[in-house]
Amino acid sequence: MDWIPVVFVTFKALVLGTGMFFAIKWHYDQEMKKGKEKRAVLGAAGKLAAVFVLALLGVGLLTYALVWMLGM
């Protein structure tokens, strides 16, 4: 039997197993932090929504003024 497939499959299993372990651990740790960060994320989302609404209002007013000046 050739030893190369055995070594490569073993190495692949070790690398994938280690990667899965750290991925699960990272997601678990992120979920623990989420409670603290949730308020900050909601505040940032609110500010972003306010900026979007103000920008939309500005574009609407600019469009209305342009249409009014051109007599459309």
MOZI-V985365 format. One record per residue. N is the residue number from 0. SS is DSSP state (A for helix, B for strand, O for the rest). NEAR is the number of other ideal C-beta (glycine too) atoms within 12 Angstrom. Layout:
n: [N & N]
ss: [SS & SS]
near: [NEAR & NEAR]
//
This chain:
n: [0 & 1 & 2 & 3 & 4 & 5 & 6 & 7 & 8 & 9 & 10 & 11 & 12 & 13 & 14 & 15 & 16 & 17 & 18 & 19 & 20 & 21 & 22 & 23 & 24 & 25 & 26 & 27 & 28 & 29 & 30 & 31 & 32 & 33 & 34 & 35 & 36 & 37 & 38 & 39 & 40 & 41 & 42 & 43 & 44 & 45 & 46 & 47 & 48 & 49 & 50 & 51 & 52 & 53 & 54 & 55 & 56 & 57 & 58 & 59 & 60 & 61 & 62 & 63 & 64 & 65 & 66 & 67 & 68 & 69 & 70 & 71]
ss: [O & O & O & A & A & A & A & A & A & A & A & A & A & A & A & A & A & A & A & A & A & A & A & A & A & A & A & A & A & A & A & A & A & A & A & A & A & A & A & A & A & A & A & A & A & A & A & A & A & A & A & A & A & A & A & A & A & A & A & A & A & A & A & A & A & A & A & A & A & A & O & O]
near: [6 & 8 & 9 & 10 & 11 & 12 & 13 & 13 & 14 & 14 & 14 & 14 & 14 & 14 & 14 & 14 & 14 & 14 & 14 & 14 & 14 & 14 & 14 & 14 & 14 & 14 & 14 & 13 & 13 & 15 & 14 & 13 & 14 & 15 & 11 & 11 & 16 & 15 & 12 & 14 & 15 & 13 & 13 & 14 & 15 & 14 & 14 & 14 & 14 & 14 & 14 & 14 & 14 & 14 & 14 & 14 & 14 & 14 & 14 & 14 & 14 & 14 & 15 & 14 & 13 & 13 & 12 & 11 & 10 & 9 & 6 & 9]
//
